[in-house]
Amino acid sequence: MTYSGSNYRGSASVPPGDGGGGARVAAAATGGPTRRGLIGSGIGLVASIAATGGGFAVWSTANKTNLDLDRPFDLDAIPDENRPDKLNGALNILVIGSDHREGNAEEDARSDTVILMHVNEDGTEAHGVSIPRDLYVHIPEYAEASYYPDYTGVDTKFNAAYAWGGVPLTVLTVEDFTGVRIDHVVEINFAGLVQVVDALGGVEMNIEWADHPNYYDETGVTSIHGEERYFPKGPNHLTGEEALDYVRQRYQWQRGDFARMQHQQELIKAIMDSALSAGVLTSRDTLTSFIDSTSDAVKVDTEFNVVSTAISLMGLRSDDLVFMTTPNLGTGDINGNSVVVYTWDLENPESDNPEAVSLWEAIREDEVAAWVAANPEASGQGDE
């Protein structure tokens, strides 16, 4: 095995199209502890907006939305014997961005963005941890997987979990290497992201210029997709399609997939800020339009309740949301495959990635703010 990269800020990873099945190595024991979708403030944003508007009409709209949401994910049906225990009243939401678009088979969709959103028990702080799609982890056995028993129960890229077993296997995989109990799931696809942004009248984003030698452009960045639109560096007002296009890019920056994850995180905050500036919190019509658009755009688990979640999140703003990326060892080669290395020893990740182990413990114990303060570099909050 070879190694390259530095901490989790290294460049990633593998060209699009590899579902994660390239490196299928039988698990030695029990195993270790995105690109085109949103992302999302999905749950948190919808819920906090529904709550803070105030008034009977707002609550009526929120309740109707709660009833109308598409709920294909039953977390209670996931085998419970190996799922971690719930330790406190904090909220752990797995946000999945799917690359499914109208006209394409849903079974061909990939989870190109996965963020573990943690809201503390008091509802005053939120932390989002992006999980690289090429993170090399253990995929647990799952009898309902499409390719069972050949492909589950192996070590490979993280996004293979979604390709093989959808949301249930993705939840099991995250819980397996983090030890964090997932309370709820929200999934949003390409069209959903566009709907959310356009319902808000667009978003303001600070465009990063392309620093990769093959795309070097100090004036901005040019998309390598579709219309190959050009984004000038600095503040830009983006429509839904433009925002989607920008956060899909990765090859134009030396940080690769890590740059893309950063831009996705920035978009979530931009959506929250746009919700405030667009008057969504004060205008009944705007609020109703936004919630209706969002309810069509997302899928959630059977137990998610917009209203009760809104109560716990009603005070959150973008400044209260801190993002980071799963601590890792950069990019490396494992069995001939370029991956994001979580650890060189999945049975004992603390041996070379103690920061990740301590982060998951902090999430389980609802002490993430203290962990960020004690690990500013690992959390991406230190000086560059």
Beta strands, then each sheet from edge to edge (+ up, - down):
strand 1: 2-3
strand 2: 25-26
strand 3: 70-73
strand 4: 91-98
strand 5: 111-119
strand 6: 126-130
strand 7: 135-139
strand 8: 154-157
strand 9: 184-188
strand 10: 203-207
strand 11: 220-222
strand 12: 230-232
strand 13: 234-238
strand 14: 298-301
strand 15: 321-325
strand 16: 331-334
strand 17: 337-341
sheet 1: 1+ 16- 17+ 7+ 8- 2+
sheet 2: 3+ 14+ 9- 4- 5+ 6- 15-
sheet 3: 10+ 13-
sheet 4: 11+ 12-
end
